[in-house]
Amino acid sequence: MKRGDIYWANLAPRSGSEQAGKRPVIILSHDAFNETPTWRSIIVIPVSTSPTQTRRGPTVVALSTGTAGLKNYSSAICHQVTTLDRSKLEERLGSLPADILLQVEKALLAALDIR
């Protein structure tokens, strides 16, 4: 598993307005962590197909149908970055192109107000 890969993941249980259920997630954690089998935590960004999410501003990145194996037009919800146990990851869908991963990184910086 590599930074920028998209996997199906089970995000249950969650609460409130957190993205929940089975959905794609983008692996965000550093490859050194991702490649260490004893490191169980993986940092991810949830992906949504809700059209409402796309209009949320600079912390959301639009992902066209077919991007990294996504079957529907989707959005990376960078203001909902979270950590999962890697056992919650299921099937790998694909990997984001470098230019889209850069957009995700910039949206994450905006969400966290990091310059």
N, C-alpha and C positions, 0 to 999 in steps of 0.2 A: 504494500500500500504506500502511495506517495502523495505528497502535498499536491492538491489540485485534482485528485481522483474523486469521482462521484460514486457513492455506494448507496444502496437501499439500506435503511436503518430503521430499527424500531425505537421510536422516541417516547414510548409509554413507560412509566407514568409521567405525566407533566401536569401543570396546573395553570389556571388563569389564561392569559393570552399567548402562552408559549406554544410553539409549533409542536404538534403531538401526532401520534400514530405512526404508521409505516410510511416513510417518505424518503426521497433522496437527500443526501447530505454531502457537502464538499469537505474533504479532508483539508484542514488548515494547519495542523501541527507540523513541526519540523520533521523532515525525513529521518533524522537521527533517532527521534522518539518512535516514529512509525515503524522503523525497521528493527527495533529492539523488542523481541518477543516477551520479555518480562515487564515491559512498560505497558500497562493495561489501558491507560487513559489516552484518548484521542480527542483532539480539539476539532470541532466541526462547525459548519454553517448550514442551517436547514434550508431546504429548497421548497418553494410553494408554487402551486399552479393558480392561486387566487389572483384575479385581475386587480383586486384592491391593493395587494402588496406592491405591485409594480409602480403605483403612484405615490409611494411613501417617501420618495426623495433620494438624497445622495447615499443613503445606507442600504439601498436595494439595487441589485444588478440584474438586468433583464438577460435571460438565457433563451435563445431561439430554439425552436423545435429542432431536435437532432444534435444539439450541442452536447458533447460528451455522452451520447446515448440516451438523452432525455427524449421521451416520446411526445411531450407536450411543451408548449411555450411555458416557461417557468421564471421564477425570480429567486435569486440568492438573497436571503434575509440576513444581511450582515450585522444588524443590530441585535440579533438573537444568537450570537456565537455561544457555543456551549461545549461541555466536555462529556464524552460518553465512554463507557467501558467498551473496548473493541469487540466484545462478544455481541454487542447490539448491531454490529455491521453485518450485512448479508451480502447480496450479490453486487459485484462491481459493474457499473454501467459504462464507464469510460473515464477520460481525463480531459480537463479543461484546456483549451489552447492557451498559450502563454499570454496573449493579449487580454483574454477574458479573466484569467487568474490575476493579472495586474489590476483590472477593474475591481475585482473582489477585494484585493488587498487595499486599494484606495478607499473603497466603501467602508471597510473595517476601520481604517484610520479615521475616517469621518465619524463613525459611530462612537469611537473611543476618544475622539478629540486629540489624537496623536499627530504631531507635526514632524 
